[in-house]
């Protein structure tokens, strides 16, 4: 599902809201999650999952074309861990 599809579904489910307002709400939520992660905070959505930032240390990688050793710098990466309710919902035998 793309962001525009999400906005369309939410607008259809909430006919009392304008689509532009729903779009602004969705964009604001994503921006706040990104801002919290940029600050190093953890974002937890109960029943859905948690977003956090993990640090990847520096390492020596390989150029896949030449096999040459390449230094890869340390970096921070976003990480998502699913919540228990979401995992159970995905693994039902229905």
N, C-alpha and C positions, 0 to 999 in steps of 0.2 A: 504494500500500500504506500502510495506517495503522499506527500504532505497535502497536495491539492485534493486527493481522494479523501483523506482524513477530514479536511475542512468541509468537503461536500457532504460527507456522511453525517458529520456533526450538525451542519446547517439543516439537513433534511430531518434529523431527529429532534431538532429544536426550532420549529417554524416561527416561533415568536422572536427569534434573533435574526438580525441581518447577516448575510454571508460574510460581509466585510468585517463585522464585529467578531464572528467566529474565527475568521482568518487571523485577526489581530490577537485574539486570545491564544491561539495555537502558537503563533510566532513568539509571543511574549513568554509562554511556558518554555519553549525551546531555548530562547535567549537566556532566561534565568538559569536553566540547567547548565548551559554552556558557561555562563559567568561564574556560577558556583564552582564548577570544575576548574576553571582557570584560576580561581582563588585557592584551589587545593581542597575545597570542601567536598563532602560526600552528599549525594542526593538520594534519598530513599523514598520510594513510592510503595507503600505497604500493599502487599498482595501482587505487585507487579515486578519489582526488582530494585536494585540499587546501582547507581552510577558512582564510580570513584576514579581516581587517577593513580596509576602505578608508575613507578620509575623503572626504566630499563637501563641497566648499566652499559658502559662502553664495552665494546667487544671487537674482535677481529672477524670480519665477514669475508665472503668470497665473491668475486665478480663472476656471475654464472657463465659469461661468454669466454672469459680468458682464464678463469681459475685463479687469478691474481688475488693476493690478500689485500683487503681494504679495511681501514679503520672506520668503525661505525661509532659515532659519538653517543653519549648517554642522552636519553630523552624521556619525556613523560608521555604516557599513552592513556587514553580513556579505557575504562574497563566497566563491563556491565555484568552483574550477577543476577540471575532470575530469582524471583521470590518463590516461596513454597507454593502459594496458591496458583501461580502461573505454571510452574512445573507440573503440578497435579492436573491442571486443566489440559495441558498439552499431552499428558501421558494417560488419559483415560482410555478405556477399551470400548468406546462407543462408536 
